[in-house]
């Protein structure tokens, strides 16, 4: 899959409760994206979506597809959408969607993942790339990846 901009329609806003189980409160906005079943047909399917990085309840949101939650024990996949230019590690995404994905044998795949140069603690280039999602959340001031941004111009 490739990163793309999509319009999410929210059917479970942040802070709402589940119809079947009122004790479940949604910690993030959840909804769907209308997608074509097959190219050339006008019928639409509803692709389930977790909307991350939006800390208020919304009815609709335009965001970027950044990852997909795939389930080994269920045919449904769930797209992970975030505001433009916001990215998360796999660990961060897993923590935010755990409220629902805990009931499935699922894993997260990052879409169009950014690669970083890997360095050791002495800032010596190690000669391989590291996927951004492989970086772990660490306490402030603790680093294990140094990011170099290359621009042309």
N, C-alpha and C positions, 0 to 999 in steps of 0.2 A: 504494500500500500504506500501511497505517497501522501505527504502533507497537503491538505487542502482546506479552504475556507468553507464553512458550512453554517446553515441557520438551524439552530436547535429550538425546538418547541418544548417547553417545560411542562410536564404533567405531574411532577412531584417536586415542588419548590423547596428550597432549603427551609428547614424548620417545620415542614408539614408532616403529618402522620400517615402511616400506611392504612389504606381502607380495610384490609383484611386483619391487620394486627396494629391497633391504635397505640400500642406501647413502643412501636418502632417510629423514631423521629428521624427524618432525612437530614444528615449533616452537610449535604451538598445538594445542589440542584441536579435533578435527573429528568430525562425526557427522551426525545427521539428526533431523528432527522428523517424526512421523507426521501427515499432513494428509489430509483427506477429498478424494477425487478430484472429486466433484461433490456439491453440497448434497443431502441426502436419501439418499445411499448410504452403506453402512457400510464399503465398501472403503477402504483407506488407501494412500497413496503415501508414499515417503520423500523428504522435501525435504532436500537436502544443506545443511550448516551449517558455518560457521567460528565457533568460540567464542573471542572475544577477552577479554582482561582477567582471565583466570583462570590464574594462574601455577603451578598444580599439575595433575597428571593427575587427571581425574575420570571416573566412569562415567556420570553423569547430572547435569544442571544446569538450573535454572530461571532464565531470563534474558529480556532484552528484545530484540526485533527492532529493530535500529537502522539497518540498511542492507541492500542487495542488490547482489551482484556479478553483473552481466549480461554474457553472452558473445555477441559478434557472430558468432563462428564455431562456436558450439555451442548447441543449444537449452536446455541446462541452466543454471539460475540457482542461485546459492548465497546463502542467507541469512546475514547477519552478526548474531550474537547477542553481547550484552555484559551484564555485571551491571547491575542497576537503577541509574539515575542516573549511569552512566558513558557519556560520549560521546567520539567521536574525529573528527578531521578526515578528509576523503577521503584526503589524503596519508598520514596515519598508518595508516588501514585498508589502503591499497594496499601499504604497506611490510610490514605484518604478513601479508598473504595472498599476497605475491609468490612465495613458495616453490612455490605451485601455479598461480596465475593467470598466471605468466610464459609458460605454454604455450598461452595463449588470448589472443584479442583482446578483452579485457574492460574494463569500466569499473564504477565504484561509484556507486550512487545512495543518498543518505541518505533515511531514512524520517522523515516528520514533522519536517522540518528546522527548527531554531530560527533565528530571524532576530535580528540585532543591529543597533542603530543604528550608522551609519558616521560616524566623526569623522576630521578631519585631525590632523596632528602638534601643532597648537595647541589641540586639544580643541574645535574648532568643528564643530558638527553639519553634516554634508554634505547631509542631506535625502534619503537613501535607506537602504534596509536592505541588510545584508550577510548572506549565508548563513553559518552557523558553519563549514561545511565548506570555505568559501573562505579561511578563515584558514590561514596557513602556520605550520609549526613554526619558531620562531625561537630564537636563543640566549637564555639567561636575561637578563632586563633589557631586552630589545628588544621593543617593542610596536608594533603597527600597528592594533589594534582595541581600543576601549574598550567594555566591556560595562556596560550599565545594567540593573539588575534592578528591575522595577516590581512592587510588591505592593499589594494592596488591604487595607484594614483599618485 
